[in-house]
């Protein structure tokens, strides 16, 4: 029973071929392609409104130099948002519950922001490792602490996204299993568990959107420090 709860996080495969790539590419198929006209239907209008809203929220804290990252950050936000939401559907697989995938997204982008700072303003970027006015005896310890906190940023990004989504999926499966198993013996408690499951599903919808936003927002803040 305990092992079956975690089977949903294993990558499905057919004939030994992992299907995680298909699940990663599927959200892109849901985005309608633009035609020759500016607005073709209501769906494209909503799509443009959401993209403009996301881009505005992410680019507001950044200066003009950071606006070059608008396409990367907005695309990442939409990808994570659709992937997280689609993973809440029954009999689906959520790629963002895999720590390896989240680290593969977090580490290169964090490293790119770090290289941007070292190339454009190396003295200021290195100056973050040592706060101004630090007593001389504390300089080696503070440099080690700040370096460690800098290096664990991509790990924190990946673990945060993985842990929140994994915990939500496990709670949904546990409560749904309890609802079905108690339906014949304790119908009143089963109905209460069903109500809890409904409220938890709404909460998980919010978590899926918030975690996608937090992931990209932290990347934009890291970028802001380096430009």
C-alpha positions as CSV (number, residue, x, y, z in Angstrom):
1,X,0.0,0.0,0.0
2,X,2.8,2.4,0.9
3,X,4.7,1.7,-2.3
4,X,1.6,2.2,-4.4
5,X,1.2,5.8,-3.2
6,X,4.6,6.7,-4.7
7,X,4.0,4.8,-8.0
8,X,2.4,7.9,-9.4
9,X,5.8,9.7,-9.2
10,X,7.6,7.1,-11.3
11,X,8.0,8.0,-15.0
12,X,5.7,5.9,-17.1
13,X,7.1,4.0,-20.0
14,X,6.0,1.9,-23.0
15,X,8.3,-0.8,-24.3
16,X,11.1,0.7,-22.2
17,X,10.6,4.1,-23.7
18,X,10.0,6.8,-21.0
19,X,7.0,9.0,-21.7
20,X,8.1,12.0,-19.6
21,X,9.2,13.8,-22.8
22,X,5.7,13.5,-24.2
23,X,4.2,14.8,-21.0
24,X,6.7,17.7,-21.1
25,X,5.8,18.5,-24.7
26,X,2.0,18.2,-24.3
27,X,1.4,21.6,-22.7
28,X,2.8,23.3,-25.8
29,X,0.1,21.7,-27.8
30,X,-2.6,23.4,-25.8
31,X,-1.4,26.9,-26.7
32,X,-3.2,27.9,-29.9
33,X,-1.0,29.1,-32.7
34,X,-1.4,32.7,-33.8
35,X,-3.0,33.4,-37.2
36,X,-2.6,36.3,-39.6
37,X,-5.0,38.4,-37.6
38,X,-4.2,40.1,-34.3
39,X,-7.2,38.4,-32.6
40,X,-8.8,35.3,-34.0
41,X,-11.2,34.2,-31.2
42,X,-11.9,34.5,-27.5
43,X,-9.3,31.8,-26.7
44,X,-6.5,33.8,-28.3
45,X,-7.7,36.9,-26.6
46,X,-7.5,35.2,-23.2
47,X,-4.1,33.8,-24.1
48,X,-2.7,37.2,-25.0
49,X,-4.1,38.7,-21.8
50,X,-2.5,36.0,-19.6
51,X,0.9,36.3,-21.4
52,X,0.8,40.1,-21.1
53,X,-0.1,39.9,-17.4
54,X,2.7,37.4,-16.6
55,X,5.2,39.4,-18.6
56,X,4.3,42.6,-16.8
57,X,4.5,41.0,-13.4
58,X,7.9,39.5,-14.0
59,X,9.5,42.4,-15.8
60,X,8.3,45.2,-13.5
61,X,11.1,44.8,-11.0
62,X,13.8,44.6,-13.7
63,X,15.5,47.4,-15.6
64,X,15.8,47.5,-19.4
65,X,18.8,45.2,-19.4
66,X,16.7,42.5,-17.7
67,X,13.9,42.8,-20.3
68,X,16.0,40.7,-22.7
69,X,15.0,37.7,-20.5
70,X,11.3,38.3,-21.0
71,X,10.9,35.5,-23.5
72,X,12.8,33.0,-21.4
73,X,11.0,33.8,-18.1
74,X,7.5,34.1,-19.6
75,X,7.9,30.8,-21.5
76,X,9.2,29.1,-18.4
77,X,6.3,30.4,-16.4
78,X,3.7,29.2,-18.9
79,X,5.4,25.8,-19.1
80,X,5.4,25.3,-15.4
81,X,1.9,26.6,-15.0
82,X,0.4,24.2,-17.6
83,X,2.5,21.3,-16.4
84,X,1.4,21.7,-12.8
85,X,-2.2,22.1,-13.6
86,X,-2.4,19.2,-16.1
87,X,-0.8,17.0,-13.4
88,X,-3.9,17.4,-11.3
89,X,-6.0,15.6,-13.8
90,X,-6.8,11.9,-13.1
91,X,-4.5,9.3,-14.6
92,X,-1.8,11.9,-15.6
93,X,1.8,12.2,-14.8
94,X,3.4,15.4,-13.4
95,X,7.0,15.9,-14.7
96,X,7.6,18.7,-12.1
97,X,7.3,16.2,-9.3
98,X,10.7,14.9,-10.5
99,X,13.6,16.6,-8.7
100,X,16.0,15.9,-11.6
101,X,13.8,17.8,-14.0
102,X,13.4,20.8,-11.6
103,X,17.1,21.0,-11.0
104,X,17.7,20.7,-14.8
105,X,15.5,23.9,-15.1
106,X,16.8,25.7,-12.1
107,X,20.6,25.2,-12.3
108,X,21.3,26.4,-15.9
109,X,19.1,29.5,-15.5
110,X,20.6,30.4,-12.1
111,X,24.1,29.9,-13.5
112,X,23.2,32.1,-16.5
113,X,22.2,34.9,-14.1
114,X,25.4,34.4,-12.2
115,X,27.5,34.6,-15.3
116,X,25.6,37.7,-16.4
117,X,26.6,39.5,-13.2
118,X,30.2,38.3,-13.4
119,X,30.5,39.6,-16.9
120,X,28.7,42.9,-16.6
121,X,29.6,44.0,-13.0
122,X,32.2,41.5,-11.5
123,X,33.1,43.7,-8.5
124,X,29.5,44.3,-7.5
125,X,28.6,40.6,-7.9
126,X,31.6,39.5,-5.8
127,X,30.8,42.2,-3.3
128,X,27.6,40.4,-2.3
129,X,29.8,37.7,-0.7
130,X,31.1,40.2,1.9
131,X,28.7,42.8,3.4
132,X,30.1,46.3,3.9
133,X,31.5,47.0,7.4
134,X,32.1,43.4,8.3
135,X,34.6,43.0,11.2
136,X,38.0,41.6,10.1
137,X,37.8,38.3,12.2
138,X,34.4,37.5,10.7
139,X,35.4,37.9,7.0
140,X,36.5,34.3,6.3
141,X,33.3,32.9,8.0
142,X,31.0,35.3,6.2
143,X,32.5,34.6,2.8
144,X,32.0,30.9,3.3
145,X,28.4,31.4,4.5
146,X,27.5,33.7,1.6
147,X,29.1,31.4,-0.9
148,X,27.2,28.5,0.4
149,X,23.9,30.4,0.4
150,X,24.6,31.4,-3.2
151,X,25.4,27.9,-4.3
152,X,22.3,26.3,-2.8
153,X,19.9,28.6,-4.6
154,X,19.3,26.3,-7.5
155,X,18.9,23.3,-5.1
156,X,16.4,25.3,-3.1
157,X,14.4,26.2,-6.2
158,X,14.2,22.6,-7.4
159,X,13.4,21.1,-3.9
160,X,10.7,23.7,-3.2
161,X,8.8,23.0,-6.3
162,X,9.2,19.2,-6.0
163,X,8.3,19.1,-2.3
164,X,5.1,21.2,-2.6
165,X,3.7,19.3,-5.6
166,X,4.7,15.9,-4.2
167,X,3.0,16.6,-0.9
168,X,-0.2,17.8,-2.5
169,X,-0.4,14.8,-4.8
170,X,0.2,12.4,-1.8
171,X,-2.5,14.1,0.3
172,X,-5.0,13.9,-2.6
173,X,-4.3,10.2,-3.1
174,X,-4.5,9.5,0.7
175,X,-7.8,11.3,1.2
176,X,-9.3,9.8,-2.0
177,X,-8.3,6.3,-0.9
178,X,-9.9,6.9,2.5
179,X,-13.1,8.2,0.9
180,X,-13.6,5.1,-1.2
181,X,-12.6,2.6,1.5
182,X,-14.9,4.1,4.1
183,X,-17.9,4.6,1.8
184,X,-19.6,1.3,2.7
185,X,-18.8,1.2,6.4
186,X,-18.9,4.9,7.5
187,X,-20.8,6.9,4.9
188,X,-20.9,10.1,7.0
189,X,-17.1,10.2,7.5
190,X,-16.7,9.3,3.8
191,X,-18.8,12.3,2.8
192,X,-16.7,14.5,5.2
193,X,-13.5,13.1,3.6
194,X,-15.0,13.9,0.1
195,X,-15.7,17.5,1.1
196,X,-12.1,17.7,2.4
197,X,-10.9,16.3,-0.9
198,X,-12.8,18.9,-2.8
199,X,-11.3,21.7,-0.7
200,X,-7.9,20.2,-1.0
201,X,-8.2,20.0,-4.8
202,X,-9.0,23.8,-4.9
203,X,-6.0,24.4,-2.7
204,X,-3.8,22.3,-5.0
205,X,-4.9,24.4,-8.0
206,X,-3.8,27.5,-6.1
207,X,-0.5,25.8,-5.1
208,X,0.2,24.7,-8.7
209,X,-0.1,28.3,-9.9
210,X,1.7,29.9,-7.0
211,X,4.7,27.5,-7.1
212,X,5.1,28.1,-10.8
213,X,5.1,31.9,-10.2
214,X,7.4,31.6,-7.2
215,X,9.9,29.6,-9.2
216,X,10.2,32.1,-12.0
217,X,9.9,35.1,-9.6
218,X,12.9,34.0,-7.7
219,X,14.9,33.6,-10.9
220,X,14.0,37.1,-11.9
221,X,15.1,38.4,-8.5
222,X,18.4,36.5,-8.9
223,X,18.7,38.2,-12.3
224,X,18.0,41.6,-10.8
225,X,20.9,41.2,-8.4
226,X,23.3,40.7,-11.3
227,X,22.2,43.4,-13.7
